[in-house]
Amino acid sequence: MNGGRARLTPTTDGVLLNLHVIPGSSVDRLTYEGISCMLRVHVKAPAHEGKANGRLLKVLRKTFGVCEIVSGHKSKDKVILIKNASENDILNKIQQLGDR
């Protein structure tokens, strides 16, 4: 999607969300870059032996619920399936990130 909206793709199982992970950060947090329409997830865990992926899923589950990595297991750019969610649900939660 474009026009300042997150990159989301509805599926029969939920919503696919494109995001960028920043491992080795000082804090776990989600940020939304409106210009690039990219959700960025900062995680404390290093990008070593799946530690950042594990932490990423913990951070995402706090905001979005049940989710899994669909692609990008060894990349900073990932596609995440957020299960049993609608595009509007996800957009509302991403918008709330900017309101914090």
C-alpha positions in Angstrom: 0.0 0.0 0.0 1.1 3.6 -0.4 -0.1 7.0 0.4 1.3 7.0 3.9 -0.2 3.6 4.8 1.6 0.5 6.0 2.4 -2.3 3.6 -0.4 -4.7 4.3 -1.9 -7.6 2.3 -5.1 -9.3 3.5 -5.2 -13.1 3.3 -7.7 -15.7 4.3 -5.6 -16.4 7.5 -5.1 -12.8 8.5 -2.9 -9.9 7.2 0.6 -10.0 5.8 2.7 -7.1 7.1 6.1 -6.0 5.7 8.5 -4.7 8.3 12.1 -4.0 9.0 13.9 -5.3 12.1 16.7 -3.4 13.8 18.5 -6.0 16.1 20.8 -5.0 18.9 18.8 -1.9 19.9 18.9 -0.4 23.4 15.1 -1.0 23.8 12.4 -3.1 22.3 9.9 -0.8 20.4 7.9 -0.4 17.3 8.1 2.7 15.1 6.3 3.7 11.9 8.0 5.6 9.2 5.1 7.3 7.3 7.2 8.5 4.4 8.5 5.1 3.5 5.3 3.4 4.8 7.5 1.0 6.8 7.0 -0.4 10.2 10.3 -0.8 12.0 10.8 -3.0 15.0 13.7 -2.4 17.3 14.7 -5.4 19.4 17.4 -5.7 22.0 18.4 -9.2 20.9 21.3 -9.7 18.5 20.9 -11.1 15.0 22.5 -14.4 16.0 21.1 -17.9 16.1 17.5 -16.7 15.7 17.6 -14.6 18.9 16.3 -11.4 17.1 13.5 -13.3 15.4 12.3 -14.8 18.7 12.4 -11.4 20.3 10.7 -9.8 17.3 7.7 -12.2 17.6 7.4 -11.5 21.4 7.3 -7.7 20.7 4.8 -8.1 17.9 2.5 -10.4 19.8 2.1 -7.7 22.5 0.6 -5.3 19.9 -0.9 -7.5 17.2 -1.6 -10.9 18.8 -0.8 -14.2 17.2 1.8 -13.9 14.4 4.5 -15.7 12.6 7.4 -15.0 10.2 6.4 -15.9 6.7 9.6 -14.8 4.9 12.9 -13.1 5.7 14.1 -15.5 8.5 17.7 -14.4 7.8 17.0 -10.9 6.6 16.2 -7.6 8.4 13.3 -7.2 6.0 10.5 -9.6 6.9 7.0 -10.5 6.0 4.9 -11.3 9.1 1.5 -13.0 9.1 -0.8 -11.6 11.7 -3.4 -14.2 12.2 -7.2 -13.6 12.6 -6.9 -9.9 12.0 -8.3 -7.5 9.4 -6.4 -4.8 7.6 -8.3 -2.1 9.5 -7.4 -3.7 12.8 -3.7 -3.6 11.9 -3.9 0.0 10.5 -5.6 1.2 13.7 -2.9 -0.4 15.9 -0.1 1.1 13.7 -1.8 4.5 13.9 -1.8 4.2 17.7 2.0 3.9 17.6 2.2 7.5 16.5 -0.1 8.6 19.3 2.2 7.4 22.1 
